[in-house]
Amino acid sequence: MKNAASSKLQFVVAVFLAIFLVRSGQCPAQSQAKPEVAKTPVCLTLSGPPGAGKTTFGKMLSERYGIPHISIGRILRKEIADKTPLGLKAAPYVEKGELVPSDFIMGMIKNRLSQDDCKPGFILDGFPRNMSDAKGFDAIVKELKIKNYRMLGLEVSPDLLIERMNNRRVCKNGHEYDVVNNPPKKEGVCDIDGLPVEARSDDTPETIRHRFEVYQKETLPVIEYYSKKGCYMSIEEKSGIDDVFRSIVQLIDNKEK
């Protein structure tokens, strides 16, 4: 009887000790995936035509490296939805598929990149878009002493772009879905905040074609500019998202060596 009572007491003590160690952080309750820690800061901007997947891959890279994903388009769309002063100025340009002037957003970008969470790096989605942006961004990079900056270009065929944008749905807060490949759990409702999801007003066929023309005219010179500076790299999207993402990570990690 004594031996049984002693064994029971030892078991209870062991359980309480395990609980204490878990709560104190000395013994993990379970293994958890942690972001990869890059050897050098990953300071990356994502470039590509509308529908290339900049937001999708930006979020995936953010989770991979534990650095913030900053979507200029998402910020602007929320400003427009909230009818802020910036949103009211930007709305006419977005509705026509034109680029919002650099002066409207350069200060916003500088302030965001100055925050502490950007010190290990950042993923800047959809910027710089034209040479005016590039010159202004170069000044920000120099002023903030950002090291190891690179631009990643996402190259996609026009047919795939049109298909993606026809399937795209988004909520007011910018959470995006693909009704074919990544639909919300409840049709028409965002999984994250419960808001309605619908097609973007600038995803009409006419606007899509115009935005692609604007991209070719305005952004291709930026790609040439950064290529000459030796800080441009690209990925051609021919396979599925996971395969493309693995290729992107391999490209980034190889550049660090």
Buried (B, 14 or more C-beta within 10 A) or exposed (E): EEEEEEEEEEEEEEEEEEEEEEEEEEEEEEEEEEEBEBEEBBBBBBBBBBBBBBBBBBBBBBEBBBBBBBBBBBBBBBBBBEEEEBBEBBBEBBEEBBBBBBEBBBEBBBEBBEEEEBEBBBBBBBBBBBBBBBEBBBEBBEEBEBEBBBBBBBBBEEEBBBBBBBBBBBBBEBBBBBBEEEBBEEEEEBEEEEBEBEBBEBBBEEBBEBBBEBBEEBBBEBBEBBBEEEBBBBBEBEEEBEEBBEBBBEBBBEBEE
